[in-house]
Amino acid sequence: RALRWASGRAPARGLRASPRVRTAMPSWVIDRYGSNEVLRFTRDMVFPIIHFPNEVIIKVHAASLNPIDLSMRSGYGATALNMKRDPLKLKTGETEFPLTLGRDVSGVVMECGLGVSYFKPGDEVWAAIPPWKQGTLSEFVVASGNEVSFKPKCLSHTEAAALPYVGLTAWSALNQVGGLNQSNCSGKRVLILGASGGVGTFAVQLMRAWDAHVTAVCSHDASTLVKKLGADDVIDYKSGNLEEQLKTLPLFDFILDNVGGSTEKWALDLLKKWSGATYVTLVTPFLINMDKLGVADGMLQTGVTVGSKTLKHLLKGVHYRWAFFMPSGPSLDEIAELVDSGKIQPVIDEVFSFSEVPKAFLKLEGGHARGKTVINVISRQ
């Protein structure tokens, strides 16, 4: 798109109607589901196009990996995500491939749709792209304007790319589902299970910023980091029976569970009864049910499961909730304010170059990361 100046007025902005000079870009894609060998580098990925007036194209400076990228690489959630990509099944015969993974982006706006007034080309932004869209392990990515926010001024692109997806996931669980905010957190006892990963490290800092008392569960080698981020108490889950260790502490007002599995069987007993105390888990069977049972039966099974658990625990005096990642530019605006005020900082485990994407996936696959795995799409970030 050309920017034309006339008589000192602002440049006219619109959509390019003529064929693009560039039609392809470098990208990491998969052509089938599987393990790390399915990752393929190409210089011929289709250049993103603005289809709707509220979309922007972002030149990716840095991206990062999340556990969902590993899951999507293996086909997890494909049924639900494909339904979201094409709900009316209009694209018969087409598949989701080649598929670009990566959810986080920090970069610069290259082009804006006609309905975008909040951003302009050249703005430094960050975003978390929903998993049903093409991802950020590319030179460029398209996003809805309401998914994008101005990058925190105090962070480089490398640092900023570590935060959007985990930040919005934690924000969804704590604020939008859990009902916690700056005005009601003071003095509340919050337990975070799985505190040393990307979501956990963000949640610890957010709860500390909102003046809650934070008890964090992680391994011993991550305890120094989690304590530094603001946790009041740190429990090593490897040092003995975790349930028994936590039962020696006063009851909690809120529990964020990033672990799932057997923890759900006993964690709700650690909440204060009949006080509005809430347990929120990010580990749900929603996508698995749809993969195994199909869309209709999977959604039915999921509804029955969450309904029965909610009622069961409500009768015991506590609230049971599921939470999911939700893309939101306005929420990223609030997170950016916390970052620029020094209350939230990115936690980066390792940084890789764009040519090292398969190596970065192997690093993430190894587990026990302390923060995020970041990819510099443009070097010297």
SVG drawing of the C-alpha trace seen along z (x, -y; Angstrom):
<svg xmlns="http://www.w3.org/2000/svg" viewBox="-26 -22 48 63">
<polyline fill="none" stroke="black" stroke-width="0.4" points="0.0,0.0 1.3,-3.4 1.2,-6.4 0.6,-9.6 1.0,-13.0 -0.7,-16.1 -0.8,-19.6 0.5,-18.6 -2.5,-16.5 -2.4,-13.0 -1.8,-10.1 -4.8,-8.5 -5.2,-4.9 -7.0,-2.1 -6.7,1.4 -4.5,2.3 -6.7,3.3 -3.9,4.1 -1.9,7.3 0.7,7.4 4.4,7.0 5.1,9.7 3.1,12.9 5.2,15.1 7.1,15.0 9.4,17.2 7.6,19.2 7.8,22.4 4.8,24.6 3.5,28.2 1.8,30.2 0.6,32.9 0.3,33.6 3.1,35.4 6.3,34.9 9.1,32.5 10.0,33.8 6.8,32.4 8.1,28.8 9.2,27.4 10.8,24.1 9.5,22.5 10.1,19.2 6.8,19.7 4.1,19.3 1.2,17.2 1.6,13.6 -1.3,12.6 -4.1,10.6 -6.5,8.2 -10.0,9.7 -12.0,7.6 -11.9,3.8 -10.8,4.3 -7.6,6.3 -4.0,5.3 -0.9,6.9 2.1,7.1 5.7,7.5 6.9,10.1 10.0,9.1 9.7,11.8 7.4,14.7 7.4,17.3 6.3,20.9 3.7,22.1 2.6,25.7 -0.4,25.3 2.0,25.2 3.3,28.6 -0.2,29.9 -1.3,28.4 1.7,29.8 0.5,33.2 -3.1,32.6 -4.7,31.8 -7.9,29.8 -8.0,30.1 -11.7,30.9 -12.7,27.8 -10.2,25.5 -11.2,26.6 -14.9,26.0 -13.9,22.5 -11.9,21.9 -14.8,23.0 -18.0,23.2 -20.2,23.6 -17.9,26.0 -17.7,23.9 -14.2,24.8 -14.9,28.4 -11.8,30.3 -9.4,27.8 -7.5,28.5 -5.9,26.4 -2.4,27.1 0.1,25.7 -0.4,24.5 1.8,22.0 2.2,22.4 3.1,19.7 0.6,17.5 2.7,14.6 3.9,11.7 5.7,8.5 6.3,6.4 5.4,3.4 2.1,2.6 2.6,2.8 -0.9,2.3 -4.3,1.5 -7.8,2.2 -10.3,-0.6 -12.0,-0.2 -8.9,-0.5 -8.4,-3.9 -6.5,-3.0 -3.3,-1.9 -1.3,-3.1 1.7,-1.7 4.9,-1.9 3.2,-1.4 5.0,1.1 2.5,3.6 2.0,6.9 -0.7,9.5 -1.7,13.1 -3.2,14.7 -6.1,17.2 -5.2,20.8 -7.7,21.1 -5.7,18.5 -2.4,18.8 0.4,18.3 3.3,16.0 6.3,18.2 6.4,16.2 7.7,12.9 4.2,11.4 0.9,12.2 -2.6,10.8 -4.7,10.0 -7.9,8.4 -7.5,4.9 -9.3,5.8 -6.6,8.5 -3.7,6.0 -2.3,3.6 0.6,1.1 3.8,2.8 5.0,1.8 7.5,-1.0 10.0,0.4 10.4,3.8 12.3,4.9 10.4,7.0 12.2,10.1 11.0,9.4 7.5,8.4 6.9,11.6 7.2,13.6 4.0,12.2 0.8,11.9 -0.5,15.5 0.4,16.5 -0.7,13.0 -4.1,13.3 -4.5,16.9 -3.8,15.9 -5.9,12.7 -8.8,14.8 -8.5,17.2 -8.0,14.7 -10.0,11.7 -12.6,12.6 -13.5,16.1 -12.3,15.8 -13.5,12.2 -10.3,11.0 -9.2,7.4 -7.1,4.7 -9.8,3.5 -10.8,6.9 -7.5,8.8 -5.9,7.1 -5.3,9.7 -6.8,12.6 -5.0,15.9 -4.2,17.2 -2.7,20.6 -1.0,21.1 -0.3,24.7 2.4,24.8 3.9,21.5 7.2,21.6 5.8,21.9 4.7,19.1 1.2,18.7 2.3,19.3 5.1,16.7 2.7,14.1 -0.1,15.1 2.3,14.7 3.3,11.2 -0.3,10.1 -1.5,11.3 1.4,9.6 0.6,6.4 -3.0,6.6 -1.8,7.1 -2.9,10.7 -1.0,13.2 0.5,15.7 1.4,19.3 3.2,20.8 3.8,24.5 6.9,25.4 10.0,27.5 12.9,26.5 15.1,25.3 12.5,22.7 11.8,21.5 14.3,18.6 12.8,17.3 9.2,17.6 10.1,15.9 11.8,13.1 8.6,12.6 6.6,11.9 5.4,15.2 5.0,15.0 5.2,18.8 6.9,21.3 6.1,25.0 8.3,27.6 6.0,30.3 8.9,32.8 9.8,32.4 7.0,34.6 3.3,35.2 2.0,31.9 -1.5,32.3 -0.3,32.8 2.0,29.8 -0.7,27.5 -3.2,28.7 -0.8,27.3 -1.5,23.8 -4.5,21.6 -7.3,22.1 -7.3,20.2 -9.7,17.8 -8.7,18.7 -6.8,21.5 -5.4,21.3 -4.6,24.8 -2.1,25.0 -1.4,28.7 -4.7,30.6 -4.7,34.4 -4.9,35.7 -4.7,32.2 -8.3,31.5 -9.3,34.4 -8.0,32.7 -7.3,29.0 -10.8,27.8 -10.7,29.0 -8.1,26.3 -10.6,23.5 -12.6,21.6 -16.2,23.0 -19.2,20.8 -17.2,17.6 -17.2,17.2 -13.8,19.1 -13.1,20.2 -11.1,22.9 -10.2,22.2 -8.5,24.8 -6.8,24.3 -6.7,28.0 -10.0,29.1 -11.2,31.9 -13.1,29.6 -10.8,30.1 -10.0,33.7 -13.8,34.5 -14.4,33.0 -11.4,34.8 -12.6,38.2 -16.3,37.8 -16.9,35.3 -18.4,31.8 -21.9,32.6 -21.2,35.4 -18.0,33.7 -19.7,30.5 -22.5,32.5 -20.0,34.5 -18.1,31.3 -21.3,29.6 -22.3,32.5 -18.9,32.7 -18.5,29.1 -22.2,28.8 -21.9,31.8 -18.6,30.7 -19.9,27.1 -23.0,28.4 -21.1,30.9 -18.7,28.3 -21.3,25.6 -23.1,27.9 -19.9,28.1 -19.6,24.3 -17.0,23.5 -17.0,22.4 -15.6,24.6 -14.7,23.0 -12.9,23.7 -10.9,21.0 -9.4,20.6 -7.2,18.3 -9.2,15.3 -7.6,12.9 -8.1,9.3 -6.4,6.1 -8.1,4.1 -6.8,6.7 -3.3,6.3 -3.6,2.6 -4.1,3.1 -1.2,5.6 1.0,3.1 0.3,0.5 1.4,3.0 4.5,3.8 5.5,0.1 4.9,-0.6 7.4,2.2 4.8,4.5 5.1,7.3 8.2,8.4 8.7,11.1 10.4,14.3 12.4,15.8 14.0,19.3 15.9,19.2 16.0,17.2 16.4,18.9 17.0,17.5 14.4,18.0 16.5,20.8 16.4,22.7 12.6,23.1 12.8,27.0 15.4,26.7 13.2,24.4 10.3,26.9 12.6,29.6 13.6,27.4 9.9,26.8 9.1,30.5 11.8,31.3 9.7,29.6 10.7,27.8 11.1,24.5 11.5,21.4 9.5,18.9 9.1,18.6 10.9,19.9 11.3,16.9 12.0,16.8 13.8,13.8 12.3,13.7 14.4,10.6 17.9,10.8 19.3,8.2 16.2,7.7"/>
</svg>
